[in-house]
């Protein structure tokens, strides 16, 4: 009952035609053999559907230009006050520096005037 197997002959693989050379400046990197990875597709859950519903346009519950005092309003008022106080402080510093320069100029002018008087007196003698 031993059946004899027919000898198998190996056929040579069919040769592929040579690839055409591309003249484009963009070259694709050579592909390397990679192992296959299996990607699983997750179906959307009801929670994800609920999130997408929240992106729909909703009717406004209050007017856009309504005035309401809340925590953010307090933050902006405090920040505005800090900015105004900082600006006033810088203006005061600039005024003080300007006064100091004026005093220095007056002192220099007085010393120059005293020097010229001394020179004139020394030349007269």
C-alpha positions in Angstrom: 0.0 0.0 0.0 2.9 2.2 0.0 2.2 4.6 -2.8 5.1 6.0 -4.5 5.2 9.7 -4.8 5.8 11.3 -8.2 9.0 13.2 -8.2 8.3 16.9 -8.1 10.2 19.3 -10.2 10.8 22.7 -9.0 9.7 25.4 -11.4 11.7 28.5 -11.5 9.9 31.6 -10.3 8.5 33.7 -13.0 10.8 36.6 -13.6 9.3 40.1 -13.1 10.0 42.7 -15.7 12.6 45.2 -14.7 11.2 48.2 -12.9 11.2 51.5 -14.8 13.5 54.2 -13.5 11.7 57.2 -12.3 13.0 60.6 -13.1 11.2 62.4 -10.3 13.3 64.1 -7.6 11.4 62.2 -4.9 12.8 58.8 -4.2 11.0 56.3 -2.0 13.1 54.4 0.5 13.6 50.7 0.0 11.0 48.6 1.7 12.2 46.1 4.2 10.4 43.0 5.3 8.3 43.6 8.3 6.2 41.4 10.3 2.5 41.7 10.0 0.7 43.5 12.8 -2.9 42.9 13.6 -4.9 46.0 14.3 -8.1 45.7 16.2 -10.9 48.0 15.4 -12.8 49.3 18.4 -16.4 50.1 18.0 -17.7 53.4 19.3 -19.1 53.1 22.8 -22.3 54.9 23.9 -20.1 57.3 26.0 -18.2 58.4 22.9 -21.5 59.0 21.0 -22.7 61.2 23.9 -19.5 63.3 23.7 -20.0 64.0 20.0 -23.5 65.2 20.7 -22.1 67.9 23.0 -20.4 69.4 20.0 -23.7 70.3 18.4 -24.9 73.9 18.5 -27.1 74.7 21.4 -29.4 77.5 22.1 -27.9 80.1 24.3 -29.2 80.0 27.9 -28.4 83.7 28.5 -27.7 86.7 26.3 -24.2 87.3 25.1 -24.0 90.9 26.3 -25.5 90.2 29.7 -23.6 91.6 32.7 -23.0 89.1 35.4 -20.4 89.3 38.2 -18.5 86.0 38.6 -15.1 84.8 39.6 -13.5 85.6 36.2 -14.8 89.1 36.5 -13.1 89.5 39.9 -9.8 88.1 38.4 -9.9 90.6 35.5 -10.6 93.5 37.9 -7.7 92.5 40.1 -5.4 92.1 37.1 -6.5 95.5 35.6 -5.8 97.2 39.0 -2.3 95.6 39.2 -1.5 96.8 35.6 -2.7 100.3 36.4 -0.7 100.5 39.6 2.4 99.1 37.9 2.1 101.8 35.2 1.7 104.6 37.8 4.8 103.3 39.6 6.9 103.3 36.5 5.7 106.8 35.6 6.7 108.0 39.1 10.2 106.4 38.7 10.6 108.1 35.3 9.7 111.4 36.9 12.2 110.9 39.7 14.9 110.0 37.2 14.1 113.1 35.1 14.3 115.3 38.2 17.7 113.8 39.1 19.0 114.5 35.6 17.8 118.1 35.9 19.6 118.5 39.2 22.8 117.1 37.7 22.6 119.5 34.8 22.1 122.5 37.1 25.1 121.4 39.2 27.2 121.0 36.1 26.1 124.4 34.8 27.0 126.1 38.1 30.4 124.4 38.3 31.1 125.4 34.7 30.0 129.0 35.5 32.3 129.1 38.6 35.2 127.7 36.5 34.8 130.4 33.9 34.6 133.1 36.5 37.9 131.8 38.0 39.5 131.8 34.6 38.4 135.3 33.9 39.7 136.6 37.2 43.1 134.8 36.7 43.4 136.3 33.3 42.7 139.8 34.6 45.5 139.7 37.1 
